[in-house]
Amino acid sequence: MTLSAQMAVQRGSLALDVAVEVADGEVLAVLGPNGAGKSTLLRVLAGLLPADAGRVAVDGTTWDDDGVHLPPHRRPLGMVFQDALLFPHLSVAENVAFGLRTRGHGRTAARAAADGWLARVGLDGLGGRRPAELSGGQAQRAALARALVGDPALLLLDEPLSALDARTRLTVRAELRRHLAEFAGSTVLVTHDPVDAMALADRVVVVEEGRVVQTGTPTDVGRRPRTDYVARLVGVSLLPGVGEGRTVQLDDGGEVAVAEEVTGPVFAAVRPESVALFLARPVGSPRNVWPLRLAGAVPHGTTVRCELAGAVPLVADVTATAFAELGLAPGSEVWAAVKASEVAVYAR
């Protein structure tokens, strides 16, 4: 492992206690709600905030431990922030070369390296501009070049795409993915966007209230959420209960039929596209049919995402046409149907 870190930090009401390991060439995404401790984790790794306890080591070199705290400028790392944070009084090329110059590289060598990286990120010929003359996407590309020009052992990305508009975000995300695939060191990406995690990360760590609550590949975390936060993030209805044969008795009192034999504490997970809505109780094969109430509805891509309240709270995606034809509005009484084969079930 290039990066091995275990840290405990008390910041006001937040008690952060996490451990992470990231291998050479691996991208670790850290997901979590606001205030979970994600940015605090990055600040400790960057040396901007000393941990109260723990250890950070990269490539076998200790950065933080009892009596040891390597200052940020001595850590071989690069960092990209939510806002590019380029120095406004320097040219783009001077921004990219800044880290090399502070480490003692000559002006000519640093400028040549900066120009090379500007070409790699698609900013060839723009090195003489000031940051104010760049678009948001160009500024983030320049910030990435500045982070990578020194060949760091560790790359830290703090919500690097969140300030971009939707169209620019798609383009920069694709470019970032290509550069991360070529990066030989370890990368830690903090994000609240599951799409960024799915597209960029090899592995995901979910942090809530300062603790790691789930870890795995992006696909595994998306398919088997273990907390309400993760379930909401990926759009899954998470229903904790106890398996009894081919039925899950929910903790909140409802009942869900499943396609396989289950026993003991489990999660039943239902994807929004698996839920069908009716104004009258449907007839036919679905084993799961519940009377529910429409608590809210918002546009979601090409569909309308419906929040349903009742004994088995669900989220359903229906087309805008179907939503209008059903005459749905907050407070509407509906019947929801889900096939037993569409319910994923796994141990708690």
HELIX and SHEET records of a PDB file:
HELIX    1   1 LYS A   38  ALA A   46  1                                   9    
HELIX    2   2 PRO A   72  ARG A   74  5                                   3    
HELIX    3   3 VAL A   92  THR A  102  1                                  11    
HELIX    4   4 ARG A  107  ARG A  120  1                                  14    
HELIX    5   5 PRO A  131  GLU A  133  5                                   3    
HELIX    6   6 GLY A  136  LEU A  148  1                                  13    
HELIX    7   7 ALA A  166  GLU A  182  1                                  17    
HELIX    8   8 PRO A  194  LEU A  200  1                                   7    
HELIX    9   9 PRO A  218  ARG A  223  1                                   6    
HELIX   10  10 ASP A  228  VAL A  234  1                                   7    
HELIX   11  11 PRO A  272  SER A  274  5                                   3    
HELIX   12  12 ALA A  320  GLU A  325  1                                   6    
HELIX   13  13 ALA A  340  GLU A  342  5                                   3    
SHEET    1   A 5 LEU A  14  VAL A  22  0                                        
SHEET    2   A 5 LEU A   3  ARG A  11 -1                                        
SHEET    3   A 5 ALA A  53  VAL A  58 -1                                        
SHEET    4   A 5 THR A  61  ASP A  65 -1                                        
SHEET    5   A 5 VAL A  68  HIS A  69 -1                                        
SHEET    1   B 6 LEU A  77  VAL A  80  0                                        
SHEET    2   B 6 LEU A 154  ASP A 158  1                                        
SHEET    3   B 6 SER A 186  VAL A 190  1                                        
SHEET    4   B 6 VAL A  27  LEU A  31  1                                        
SHEET    5   B 6 ARG A 203  GLU A 208  1                                        
SHEET    6   B 6 ARG A 211  GLY A 216 -1                                        
SHEET    1   C 3 SER A 237  LEU A 250  0                                        
SHEET    2   C 3 GLU A 255  VAL A 270 -1                                        
SHEET    3   C 3 VAL A 343  ALA A 347 -1                                        
SHEET    1   D 5 ALA A 276  PHE A 278  0                                        
SHEET    2   D 5 GLU A 333  VAL A 338 -1                                        
SHEET    3   D 5 ASN A 288  HIS A 300 -1                                        
SHEET    4   D 5 THR A 303  ALA A 309 -1                                        
SHEET    5   D 5 LEU A 314  THR A 319 -1                                        
END                                                                             
